[in-house]
Amino acid sequence: MSTPPDFLNSLFSLRGKVAVVIGGTGELCGAMGEGLAAAGAEVVLVGRNAEKAKPRLERIHAAGGKGYFLSAEASEKAALEQLLATVLERSGQVDIVVNGAGVNSATPFLDIAEDEFDRIVRINLKGVFLGCQIFGKYLVERGQGGSIINLGSMSGVVPLSRVFTYSATKAAVHNLSKNLAREWAMKKVRVNTLVPGFFPAEQNRKILSPERVTSIMGHTPMKRFGEARELVGATLLLAGDMAGGFITGSEIVVDGGYHAMTI
């Protein structure tokens, strides 16, 4: 029998795997990518700004991990098709996909312009739809299974004021993920939703007024924001075939107890 350290290493090891992290230049997905690399995966950080990926890749490489940056627009089908082709050319395979590109807005509902609505839907929902469609097709046809992790939101689980379009798109991501999990279960392609609570990510800072922070803390039993590194454990659970091989269609909530709070 394996010793406990050997067992844990084998349970969460991603050696020999290739992970594509769309939105990997952001704070949350960047931390997830760094965690995947630490577990042994070769990580492709995908975004629009190579400079934002540079510090993350430097840390990955300094720790002995493997990774590189590729530029792609998450909401454009041709761009994602080219992304897949480039990764296959450079790395030979894809095993794990994180769909995490996203934008937010606090515009009052009656003031939301059509172009703002369309932009948020295009990035937050269409981007995940296309990521699942293009990379999911590859994983299904390859026949060796794989893991797709879509970034949801607590606002996709319970109503959240001031972020109407964002909430609607995240609720759709939750629904899409469950449908695909059911569709592809027999193909060994697992689809799950990672659900962060309140993390002070770049896209959220502009709406975190002092009054809103007070309201959030009053609804969070742990009385603090999450830290990006605290998403890594759930990411590794969902990514690995050994640890998470029977997990699909799930919503893994990492929120300091926010969803459990009523009065």
N, C-alpha and C positions, 0 to 999 in steps of 0.2 A: 504494500500500500504506500502511496506517496506520503511524504512528510507534509505537515500543514503548509509551510511556505511554498513547496512545490505544487501542491494542490491549488492554492490561491493564484499562483503565477499562471498555471495552465488554464484556470477558470476564466481569467480576465485577459489572457494574452491575445494580442492581435498581430503577432508576428506573421509575416507573409501576406497580410491584408493591405489593401489600398483603400483609403477613405477620401472621398471628395466632399469638402465642406463648403457649400455655397453660402456666402455671407461670412466667410471665414476671416475677413478683415475687420469685422466688428468685434466688440468686446466679449459678448457671450459665446458666439460661435468660434471666435478665435481661441478662447479658453478651452472649449470643447475639442477643437482641433489639436491643441497642445497636449491635452490629455490622451487623445487617441494616439498621438505620436509617442508619448511616454509609454504606452502599452505595447508599442512595437509596430504600429501601422505606419505605412508611408502615407503622408497626409498632403493633399492638394488643397491649399487655401484659395478660394475663388472669390473675387471681388472686382472692383473697378479701379482700385488705387494700390499700386505695388508698394508705395512707401508705407502705407498702413500695415501691410503684411510683413514688412522687413523686420521689425523688432521681434515679432512672434516667431518668425523663421529662424532668427538668430538664436533665440532661446531653445528652439527645437534642436537645432544643429549642435549647440553647445552641450546639450544633454545627451548627445549621441543619436538623436532621432533623425528621421528622413522626411523631407518635405520640400515643396516648392509652390510658387504662386502662379496662377493663371488668371487672366482677365476675361470676364464674361458678363454679359447683361442677363440677369436671371429671368427676365420676363420675355426674352426673345428666343423663339424655338431654334432658329438657325444657329444662334450663338451657343446654346446648350448642346446642340448636336455636334458642333465643332469642338466644344469642350470635351465631350465624351470621346470623340475621335483622337484628340490630342493626348488625353490621359491614357488611352489604350496604347497609343504609339509610344509614349514615354515610360509607362509603368506596366503595361501588359494586361491589366485587369482593373476592375472596380468591384469592391465587396461591400462597402459602406457608403451611404449617401446621407448627408445632412442638408436639408432644405431650410435655410435660416435667414435668407435675405428679407428685410422688412423695413417699413417706414410707418410713422405715426403722425397724428395731428390732433390738436385739441379744439378744432373749430366747432363752435356751437352748431347743433344739428340743422337749424333753419338757415344757417349761413354757409353750409357746405356747398361749394361750387362743383359743377359736374366734372371739371378737369381735375380737381383735387380728389374727388371720389374715384374717378377712373384711374388716377395714378396709384392710389393706395390699393385698389382692387388688382391692378395690373401687377404690382410688385409682390404684394402679400399673398394673393390667392393664385393668380395666373402663374406666377413664378414657381410656386409649389406644385401646381398642377402640371406644368411643363417638366419640372425636375423629376417628378414621379413618373410621368409618361415616358420620357426619353431614357432615363436611367433604369426605370422599372422594366421597360421593354428589353433592355440589354440583360438585366438580371434574370428575367423570366426565360428568355431564349437561351441564355447560357446554361441554365439547368443546374447550377451549383448553389442556388440560394443566395441570400444576401440580406442586408438590413438597411431600411430606409427610416431615418429619424426626421420627422417634421417638427419644426418649432411652432408650438401652439402658444397659448397665453391664458392666464387666469381669466381674462376678459372674454375668452371663448367658452368658459365654463359657467361663470356667473356674470350678470350684468355689471358693467363698469361705466360710470359716468364720464363724459367729456371726450371719449375716444370712440365715437360711434362707428365710423367706417372701419377703423382698425379692429374693433370688437367683432363686427360682422364678418370681416375676412378671416379672422382667427377661428370663429365658430365654424366657418366653412372648411377650414383646414382640418379641424377636429373630425368633422363628418367625412371628408374625403379620405382621411387616413384610415378610419374604421372600415369604410367601403373597400378600400384597396387591400386592407389586411384580410378581409373575408375573401376577396377575389383571388388573391395570390397565395393563400396559406398552403395549398397543396403543391405549389411550386417552390416552397421553402423560402419565399421572399417575405420577410417580416416587415410590417409597416406600423410604426408606433409614433405617438406624439409626446414630445417632452414639453412639459408645461411649467415655465418659470412663473413664479410670483413676481414680486416687485424687486427688480434689480435696477440699479441706477445706470442703465445702458445709455449709450449716446442718443438713441432715438427717443428716450423717455425724459431726459434731463430738462428739456424745454417746457415740460408741463408739470414739473415737480415744484410747484410753489410751496412756500412754508405751510400754508393752510392745507394743501393736499398731502404733504408729508405727514402732518399731524393726523389727518384722517386715515392715512394708510397705516401708520403705526398703531392707531387705536383699533385697527381691525386685524392686526398681525400679532398673534400670541407671542412670538419671539421678540417683538418690539425692535426690529432692525430690518434693513434691506439685506437681500442675499448678496453674496460675493460670487463673481463669475466662476471661480474655481469650484464652487459648490454644485455646479452642474456636471462636473466631470464624472463623478461616481455613477449617476444615472445614465450618462452617455455610454460609459463602458458596459454597463449592464445591458443596455439595449443593443449595443453594437456587436457584442460577442456571441458566437454560436454556442459556446459552452455554457456561459452564464445565462444568456437570454434566449436560448433556442426555442423555448415554448412560450415566449412572450410576443404576442402580436395583437394589434387592435387596442392596445392599452394607452392610457393617458397617465404618464408618470409625472406627478405633481411635486415640484420643488418650490415651496412657497412659505416656509416658516409657520405653517398652520393657518394661512389666510383663508383657505377654502373651508376650514372647519369652524370658523368663527361666525356666530350669529349675534347674540347679545350677551 
